[in-house]
Amino acid sequence: MKQKSVVKELSTSEIKERLEEEKKQLTKLKFNHAVSPLENPMKINAYKKNVARLETELRTRIIKEKAELKK
């Protein structure tokens, strides 16, 4: 999930589900890395970026919904 367009195509519920999964994976990676070094520690950064993308898209949708309600 590297492209922003992939995130935009998901429904809000799918974004929430994927966000939960990504956060769980990130936590697991961090714990594993603390115990013994990972082969590719850049995976942690990739998961952080994915979480940020999902949170940004979710927040954008919430703001749009609020704006539509005010009209």
C-alpha positions as CSV (number, residue, x, y, z in Angstrom):
1,M,0.0,0.0,0.0
2,K,2.5,2.6,-1.1
3,Q,0.2,4.7,-3.3
4,K,-2.1,7.3,-2.0
5,S,-4.7,6.4,-4.7
6,V,-5.0,2.9,-3.2
7,V,-6.0,4.4,0.2
8,K,-8.5,6.7,-1.4
9,E,-10.3,3.8,-3.1
10,L,-11.0,2.0,0.2
11,S,-14.2,2.5,2.1
12,T,-14.1,4.1,5.5
13,S,-14.7,0.8,7.3
14,E,-11.9,-0.8,5.3
15,I,-9.6,2.0,6.2
16,K,-10.4,1.5,9.9
17,E,-9.8,-2.2,9.7
18,R,-6.5,-1.8,7.8
19,L,-5.4,0.9,10.2
20,E,-5.9,-1.5,13.2
21,E,-4.0,-4.2,11.4
22,E,-1.1,-1.9,10.5
23,K,-0.9,-0.6,14.1
24,K,-0.7,-4.2,15.4
25,Q,2.0,-5.1,13.0
26,L,4.0,-2.0,13.8
27,T,3.8,-2.8,17.5
28,K,4.9,-6.4,16.9
29,L,7.8,-5.2,14.8
30,K,8.9,-2.7,17.4
31,F,8.9,-5.4,20.1
32,N,10.8,-7.9,17.9
33,H,13.3,-5.2,17.1
34,A,13.9,-4.4,20.7
35,V,14.5,-8.1,21.6
36,S,16.7,-8.9,18.6
37,P,17.6,-6.7,15.6
38,L,15.4,-7.1,12.5
39,E,17.0,-8.0,9.1
40,N,15.4,-4.9,7.6
41,P,14.6,-2.2,10.2
42,M,13.3,0.0,7.5
43,K,10.1,-2.0,7.7
44,I,9.3,-0.1,10.8
45,N,9.4,3.2,8.9
46,A,7.2,1.7,6.1
47,Y,4.5,0.7,8.6
48,K,4.7,4.1,10.3
49,K,4.1,5.8,6.9
50,N,1.2,3.5,6.1
51,V,-0.4,4.2,9.4
52,A,0.0,8.0,8.8
53,R,-1.5,7.7,5.3
54,L,-4.5,5.8,6.6
55,E,-5.0,8.2,9.5
56,T,-4.7,11.2,7.2
57,E,-7.3,9.8,4.7
58,L,-9.7,8.9,7.6
59,R,-9.3,12.4,9.1
60,T,-9.9,14.0,5.7
61,R,-13.2,12.1,5.3
62,I,-14.3,13.1,8.7
63,I,-13.7,16.7,8.0
64,K,-15.6,16.4,4.6
65,E,-18.6,14.8,6.4
66,K,-18.7,17.6,9.0
67,A,-18.5,20.2,6.2
68,E,-21.4,18.6,4.4
69,L,-23.5,18.5,7.5
70,K,-23.1,22.3,8.0
71,K,-24.4,23.1,4.5
